[in-house]
Amino acid sequence: MFNAPEVQSPGVRRPLPAGPPDVLSREILELKRRHNAVILAHNYQIAEIQDVADYVGDSLGLAQHAAKTAADVIVFCGVHFMAETAKILNPDKIVVLPDKDAGCSLEESCPADKLAALQATNPKFYTIAYINCSAAVKALSDCICTSGNARKIVEHAPKDRDLLFVPDENLGGWVMEQTGRPMTLWKGNCYVHIEWTHAAISRIRREHPDAPIVAHPECTRAVRMLADEVCSTEKMVTYCRQSPSKSIIIATEAGMLHRLRRECPDKVFIPAPTERCACNECRFMKMNTLEKLHDCMTRLEPRVELPDDIARRARRSVERMLEISALP
C-alpha cells in the first residue's frame, strides 16, 4: 500500500419541490432563468441549497446530469473537484461554484506528481481514480469511478493489468471485498467518514436494535462490518424507500439526512454518532451558503477553468466511466 503525503447509475431524479419562498431563494431562481443556468447540488449540501437546486444527487448522478445539460451556465453546489468534472464534460460552458475554496481531503491526499511517480514504477498499472480527485489526477488515470459504480468499473478493468486504485483506501478496500480483484491502494481517506468508529456504531445499534445501519463505503472496514447495507448516497435513497423499517441509522455526511427526509417522509433517520458528536458534517461542503450561491450567480464568478491538455486527457477517463456505467 502506497503512503500518500499528509494533507446505480441513477436516473435523473425529479427536482425536489422549491424550498421556502424567501427573497433570496426567489432571486436565485430568477437569476437561473436569466442566465439559462442549471443548479446542481450534492446530497451533502445544506438544506436551503438543496431546495433551490434543479438536481440533487451523488457524484455519479451529478456527472451524468452535467454531461447532458442544455444550460449555458452550470452552477455547481458541491466541492471544487465536482465543479471541475462538470467543466471537463462541458468545456464551452460557464461553470461556477459558490466557494472556490471548498476542497476535499481525498483530493488533497493525492497530488498528481506523486501519483505519476508511483505509476512510473509499474508500466502495467491500470489506474482507477475515485472521482474525489483533481482534474490533473483524472488526466493521469485510465478510468474514473464513483462510490455508486466502483464495483462495476473494477469488474470491467482489463484482466491483464495491475490495478492501482486512488485515492480512497476505504472505498478501494470495499471494492476488493466485493470483487475479489487485488489492487494497489493509495493511502487516502475522507476525513469525515473515518470519524465513525466500531465502538460508536455499536452503541447506537444497542440504543436502536431494530434500526438497520446504512454506511457509505468511505467508512472504515470496522464500521462497514457492522452495517446492514454499504452503498453510495444515491443507493441509500433506494434502500431506505424499500426498507420495511421505520427507523434507519445513517453513517454518512449529515446533509444526506435532508434529502432522505424529503424522499421518505414516513421514516425516521438517525444520524450515526462519532466519538465527538451526534452527527458528522464536512466543513468543505458546508462552505457553500445560500448567500454565496446568490452572489456567484449574480457575478458568474468564481469560474472553473482548466488547461486544455489536462481537460482533454481527463475527459477521456470520465467519459470511459460514463460509458461503462451505461452498460447493462
RODO-2510 file (C-alpha; in nm, 4 decimals, decimal comma):
residues 328
     n   res          X          Y          Z
     1     m     0,0000     0,0000     0,0000
     2     f     0,1410     0,3394    -0,1010
     3     n     0,1505     0,6101     0,1638
     4     a     0,0291     0,9414     0,0254
     5     p     0,1546     1,2698     0,1647
     6     e    -0,0311     1,4094     0,4646
     7     v    -0,2520     1,6633     0,3890
     8     q    -2,6548     0,2509    -0,9669
     9     s    -2,6404     0,4520    -1,2190
    10     p    -2,9189     0,6811    -1,1037
    11     g    -3,1603     0,8281    -1,3495
    12     v    -3,2379     1,1961    -1,3356
    13     r    -3,4481     1,2470    -1,0269
    14     r    -3,7468     1,4735    -1,0250
    15     p    -3,6363     1,8050    -0,8766
    16     l    -3,7323     1,8436    -0,5128
    17     p    -4,0108     2,0961    -0,4520
    18     a    -3,8876     2,4504    -0,4110
    19     g    -3,7998     2,5488    -0,0577
    20     p    -3,9420     2,8357     0,1446
    21     p    -4,0340     3,1321    -0,0789
    22     d    -3,7861     3,3688     0,0835
    23     v    -3,6471     3,6655    -0,1067
    24     l    -3,3016     3,5177    -0,1583
    25     s    -3,4379     3,1920    -0,2973
    26     r    -3,6718     3,3785    -0,5331
    27     e    -3,3840     3,5925    -0,6610
    28     i    -3,1699     3,2825    -0,7182
    29     l    -3,4460     3,1261    -0,9258
    30     e    -3,4788     3,4478    -1,1273
    31     l    -3,1018     3,4557    -1,1874
    32     k    -3,1218     3,0960    -1,3029
    33     r    -3,3885     3,1894    -1,5578
    34     r    -3,1959     3,4979    -1,6732
    35     h    -2,8703     3,3097    -1,7317
    36     n    -3,0277     2,9884    -1,8641
    37     a    -2,8483     2,8149    -1,5786
    38     v    -2,8871     2,4790    -1,4100
    39     i    -2,8185     2,4402    -1,0370
    40     l    -2,6643     2,1064    -0,9434
    41     a    -2,6272     2,0198    -0,5755
    42     h    -2,4606     1,7324    -0,3994
    43     n    -2,6510     1,5397    -0,1338
    44     y    -2,4224     1,6870     0,1329
    45     q    -2,5169     2,0488     0,0667
    46     i    -2,7199     2,2471     0,3189
    47     a    -3,0974     2,2111     0,3026
    48     e    -3,1577     2,5620     0,1637
    49     i    -2,9337     2,4921    -0,1354
    50     q    -3,0866     2,1510    -0,1998
    51     d    -3,4293     2,3142    -0,2044
    52     v    -3,3454     2,5571    -0,4880
    53     a    -3,1461     2,3071    -0,6955
    54     d    -3,2681     2,1544    -1,0208
    55     y    -3,0977     1,8283    -0,9396
    56     v    -2,9747     1,6843    -0,6098
    57     g    -2,7689     1,3677    -0,6187
    58     d    -2,4420     1,1824    -0,5751
    59     s    -2,1251     1,2275    -0,7792
    60     l    -2,2309     0,9818    -1,0490
    61     g    -2,5744     1,1363    -1,0966
    62     l    -2,4266     1,4851    -1,0998
    63     a    -2,1694     1,3871    -1,3638
    64     q    -2,4388     1,2259    -1,5763
    65     h    -2,6606     1,5311    -1,5461
    66     a    -2,3739     1,7679    -1,6264
    67     a    -2,2859     1,5620    -1,9346
    68     k    -2,6244     1,6178    -2,0968
    69     t    -2,7426     1,9567    -1,9751
    70     a    -2,8579     2,2116    -2,2319
    71     a    -2,7987     2,5016    -1,9928
    72     d    -2,5491     2,7756    -2,0782
    73     v    -2,4312     2,8054    -1,7176
    74     i    -2,3702     2,5245    -1,4703
    75     v    -2,3873     2,6329    -1,1076
    76     f    -2,2250     2,3567    -0,9070
    77     c    -2,3047     2,3419    -0,5384
    78     g    -2,0513     2,0974    -0,4072
    79     v    -1,6754     2,0946    -0,3744
    80     h    -1,4139     2,2049    -0,6249
    81     f    -1,3358     1,8684    -0,7872
    82     m    -1,7067     1,8242    -0,8671
    83     a    -1,7222     2,1577    -1,0472
    84     e    -1,4029     2,0606    -1,2330
    85     t    -1,5748     1,7420    -1,3509
    86     a    -1,8630     1,9479    -1,4882
    87     k    -1,6146     2,1717    -1,6713
    88     i    -1,4293     1,8683    -1,8106
    89     l    -1,7563     1,7499    -1,9620
    90     n    -1,8617     2,0998    -2,0756
    91     p    -1,5501     2,2892    -2,1889
    92     d    -1,7549     2,5543    -2,3709
    93     k    -1,9975     2,6276    -2,0876
    94     i    -1,9574     2,8593    -1,7915
    95     v    -1,9152     2,6604    -1,4703
    96     v    -1,9304     2,8449    -1,1383
    97     l    -1,9353     2,7364    -0,7760
    98     p    -2,0332     2,9339    -0,4669
    99     d    -1,6988     2,8995    -0,2847
   100     k    -1,3802     2,8273    -0,4807
   101     d    -1,2038     2,7170    -0,1616
   102     a    -1,4427     2,4277    -0,0956
   103     g    -1,1932     2,1436    -0,1207
   104     c    -1,1696     1,7772    -0,0246
   105     s    -0,9337     1,5805     0,1988
   106     l    -0,9294     1,2965    -0,0535
   107     e    -0,8288     1,5290    -0,3363
   108     e    -0,5542     1,6822    -0,1211
   109     s    -0,4177     1,3386    -0,0314
   110     c    -0,3258     1,2571    -0,3912
   111     p    -0,1074     1,5171    -0,5694
   112     a    -0,0676     1,4490    -0,9402
   113     d     0,3135     1,4496    -0,9287
   114     k     0,3193     1,1851    -0,6539
   115     l     0,0735     0,9712    -0,8494
   116     a     0,2851     0,9999    -1,1649
   117     a     0,5918     0,8905    -0,9683
   118     l     0,4140     0,5785    -0,8434
   119     q     0,2782     0,4969    -1,1893
   120     a     0,6324     0,5095    -1,3270
   121     t     0,7295     0,2179    -1,1018
   122     n     0,4966    -0,0236    -1,2818
   123     p     0,4152     0,0126    -1,6542
   124     k     0,1357    -0,2446    -1,6118
   125     f    -0,0646    -0,0243    -1,3766
   126     y    -0,4230     0,0459    -1,4838
   127     t    -0,5228     0,3453    -1,2733
   128     i    -0,8793     0,3794    -1,1459
   129     a    -0,9359     0,7131    -0,9742
   130     y    -1,2249     0,7815    -0,7430
   131     i    -1,3945     1,0964    -0,8697
   132     n    -1,2867     1,2736    -0,5486
   133     c    -0,9595     1,3880    -0,7049
   134     s    -0,8230     1,6785    -0,9060
   135     a    -0,8539     1,7200    -1,2814
   136     a    -0,4768     1,6616    -1,3047
   137     v    -0,5157     1,3218    -1,1364
   138     k    -0,8101     1,2376    -1,3617
   139     a    -0,5854     1,3205    -1,6580
   140     l    -0,3338     1,0607    -1,5368
   141     s    -0,5992     0,7936    -1,4869
   142     d    -0,7380     0,5249    -1,7162
   143     c    -1,0896     0,5398    -1,5750
   144     i    -1,2825     0,7309    -1,3091
   145     c    -1,5298     0,5772    -1,0667
   146     t    -1,7755     0,6874    -0,8007
   147     s    -1,8923     0,5006    -0,4945
   148     g    -2,2049     0,4142    -0,6929
   149     n    -2,0238     0,2417    -0,9792
   150     a    -1,6803     0,1489    -0,8394
   151     r    -1,7543    -0,2228    -0,8354
   152     k    -1,8713    -0,2159    -1,1970
   153     i    -1,5682    -0,0149    -1,3097
   154     v    -1,3286    -0,2612    -1,1442
   155     e    -1,5119    -0,5591    -1,2909
   156     h    -1,4674    -0,4083    -1,6400
   157     a    -1,0970    -0,3294    -1,5917
   158     p    -0,8515    -0,5206    -1,8139
   159     k    -0,7704    -0,8594    -1,6624
   160     d    -0,4063    -0,8452    -1,7751
   161     r    -0,3282    -0,5181    -1,5926
   162     d    -0,2314    -0,4451    -1,2324
   163     l    -0,4959    -0,2244    -1,0756
   164     l    -0,3990     0,0928    -0,8921
   165     f    -0,6881     0,2494    -0,7025
   166     v    -0,6633     0,6105    -0,5857
   167     p    -0,7136     0,7986    -0,3599
   168     d    -0,9578     0,6367    -0,1103
   169     e    -0,8181     0,3270     0,0572
   170     n    -1,1504     0,2528     0,2305
   171     l    -1,3581     0,2570    -0,0867
   172     g    -1,0840     0,0580    -0,2589
   173     g    -1,0813    -0,1988     0,0200
   174     w    -1,4584    -0,2354    -0,0008
   175     v    -1,4399    -0,2869    -0,3774
   176     m    -1,1758    -0,5559    -0,3313
   177     e    -1,4080    -0,7297    -0,0862
   178     q    -1,6914    -0,7152    -0,3412
   179     t    -1,4949    -0,8208    -0,6487
   180     g    -1,2058    -1,0302    -0,5206
   181     r    -0,9812    -0,8308    -0,7524
   182     p    -0,6470    -0,7365    -0,5928
   183     m    -0,5484    -0,3710    -0,6186
   184     t    -0,2716    -0,1440    -0,5003
   185     l    -0,4403     0,1167    -0,2801
   186     w    -0,3370     0,4763    -0,2340
   187     k    -0,3493     0,5625     0,1346
   188     g    -0,6012     0,8479     0,1326
   189     n    -0,9302     0,8907     0,3130
   190     c    -1,2291     1,1166     0,3675
   191     y    -1,1707     1,2869     0,6989
   192     v    -1,5466     1,2854     0,7675
   193     h    -1,6135     0,9168     0,7104
   194     i    -1,3204     0,7893     0,9152
   195     e    -1,4635     0,9665     1,2215
   196     w    -1,7097     0,6820     1,2723
   197     t    -1,5746     0,4022     1,4857
   198     h    -1,6751     0,0462     1,5632
   199     a    -1,7475     0,1480     1,9239
   200     a    -1,9693     0,4447     1,8330
   201     i    -2,1700     0,2442     1,5792
   202     s    -2,2060    -0,0452     1,8243
   203     r    -2,3502     0,1933     2,0837
   204     i    -2,6097     0,3422     1,8506
   205     r    -2,7102    -0,0072     1,7415
   206     r    -2,7692    -0,1083     2,1047
   207     e    -2,9833     0,2030     2,1514
   208     h    -3,1883     0,1280     1,8382
   209     p    -3,1751    -0,2513     1,7961
   210     d    -3,4496    -0,2590     1,5317
   211     a    -3,2961     0,0103     1,3093
   212     p    -3,0745    -0,1100     1,0232
   213     i    -2,7439     0,0692     0,9686
   214     v    -2,6617     0,2115     0,6264
   215     a    -2,2999     0,3189     0,5765
   216     h    -2,1034     0,4810     0,2973
   217     p    -1,8087     0,2751     0,1629
   218     e    -1,5710     0,5583     0,2553
   219     c    -1,6172     0,4387     0,6148
   220     t    -1,3536     0,2107     0,7639
   221     r    -1,3847    -0,1657     0,7398
   222     a    -1,4591    -0,1844     1,1140
   223     v    -1,7728     0,0269     1,0535
   224     r    -1,8688    -0,1398     0,7254
   225     m    -1,8698    -0,4790     0,9002
   226     l    -2,1437    -0,3555     1,1337
   227     a    -2,3617    -0,2110     0,8573
   228     d    -2,6672    -0,3804     0,7138
   229     e    -2,6074    -0,2005     0,3848
   230     v    -2,2967    -0,0329     0,2413
   231     c    -2,3698     0,1881    -0,0562
   232     s    -2,3458     0,5252    -0,2267
   233     t    -2,5717     0,8085    -0,1186
   234     e    -2,7980     0,7588    -0,4210
   235     k    -2,8435     0,3926    -0,3402
   236     m    -2,9178     0,4897     0,0197
   237     v    -3,2356     0,6548    -0,1058
   238     t    -3,3460     0,3355    -0,2801
   239     y    -3,2603     0,1193     0,0202
   240     c    -3,4488     0,3445     0,2612
   241     r    -3,7555     0,3631     0,0380
   242     q    -3,7723    -0,0157     0,0161
   243     s    -3,6828    -0,0972     0,3758
   244     p    -3,9762    -0,2056     0,5949
   245     s    -3,8011    -0,0477     0,8941
   246     k    -3,9471     0,2752     1,0266
   247     s    -3,6135     0,3927     1,1741
   248     i    -3,2790     0,3760     0,9927
   249     i    -2,9307     0,4718     1,1134
   250     i    -2,7313     0,6676     0,8543
   251     a    -2,3496     0,6755     0,8548
   252     t    -2,2613     0,9415     0,6024
   253     e    -2,2333     1,3213     0,5951
   254     a    -2,5262     1,4881     0,7707
   255     g    -2,6508     1,6763     0,4634
   256     m    -2,7852     1,3460     0,3338
   257     l    -3,0469     1,3437     0,6083
   258     h    -3,2371     1,6323     0,4485
   259     r    -3,2743     1,4514     0,1198
   260     l    -3,3733     1,1259     0,2886
   261     r    -3,6385     1,3015     0,4943
   262     r    -3,7796     1,4629     0,1807
   263     e    -3,7778     1,1361    -0,0138
   264     c    -3,9011     0,9136     0,2705
   265     p    -4,1200     1,1297     0,4965
   266     d    -4,2643     0,8247     0,6705
   267     k    -3,9238     0,7147     0,8052
   268     v    -3,7142     0,8321     1,0992
   269     f    -3,3464     0,8808     1,0143
   270     i    -3,0949     0,8606     1,2958
   271     p    -2,7553     1,0197     1,2295
   272     a    -2,4783     0,7812     1,3278
   273     p    -2,2764     0,9470     1,6048
   274     t    -1,8999     0,9725     1,6211
   275     e    -1,6958     0,9711     1,9400
   276     r    -1,7197     1,3504     1,9430
   277     c    -2,0637     1,4491     1,8165
   278     a    -2,4163     1,3311     1,7432
   279     c    -2,3743     1,3786     1,3687
   280     n    -2,0925     1,4462     1,1252
   281     e    -2,0525     1,7328     0,8765
   282     c    -1,7974     1,8099     0,6056
   283     r    -1,6534     2,1556     0,6622
   284     f    -1,5823     2,1862     0,2895
   285     m    -1,9374     2,1034     0,1784
   286     k    -2,0732     2,3467     0,4339
   287     m    -1,8618     2,6348     0,2981
   288     n    -2,1338     2,6887     0,0388
   289     t    -2,4232     2,9032     0,1610
   290     l    -2,7370     3,0452     0,0050
   291     e    -2,5778     3,3921     0,0147
   292     k    -2,2666     3,2698    -0,1689
   293     l    -2,4856     3,0902    -0,4229
   294     h    -2,6755     3,4129    -0,4907
   295     d    -2,3501     3,6078    -0,5220
   296     c    -2,1861     3,3650    -0,7640
   297     m    -2,4966     3,3629    -0,9837
   298     t    -2,5073     3,7426    -0,9840
   299     r    -2,1416     3,7801    -1,0843
   300     l    -2,0982     3,4423    -1,2619
   301     e    -1,7843     3,4065    -1,0512
   302     p    -1,5803     3,2232    -0,9344
   303     r    -1,5459     3,0274    -1,2563
   304     v    -1,3751     2,6939    -1,3042
   305     e    -1,1122     2,6980    -1,5795
   306     l    -0,8762     2,4153    -1,6770
   307     p    -0,5703     2,3881    -1,9051
   308     d    -0,6758     2,2381    -2,2381
   309     d    -0,4369     1,9422    -2,2241
   310     i    -0,5450     1,8384    -1,8741
   311     a    -0,9128     1,8825    -1,9563
   312     r    -0,8772     1,6769    -2,2749
   313     r    -0,6991     1,3861    -2,1058
   314     a    -0,9292     1,3961    -1,8030
   315     r    -1,2343     1,3908    -2,0283
   316     r    -1,1287     1,0544    -2,1732
   317     s    -1,1220     0,8899    -1,8305
   318     v    -1,4512     1,0485    -1,7192
   319     e    -1,6272     0,9523    -2,0423
   320     r    -1,4961     0,5975    -2,0082
   321     m    -1,6640     0,5843    -1,6677
   322     l    -1,9934     0,7100    -1,8104
   323     e    -1,9782     0,4570    -2,0934
   324     i    -1,9198     0,1660    -1,8571
   325     s    -2,1898     0,2917    -1,6188
   326     a    -2,4402     0,2805    -1,9047
   327     l    -2,3676    -0,0860    -1,9800
   328     p    -2,6288    -0,3410    -1,8673
***
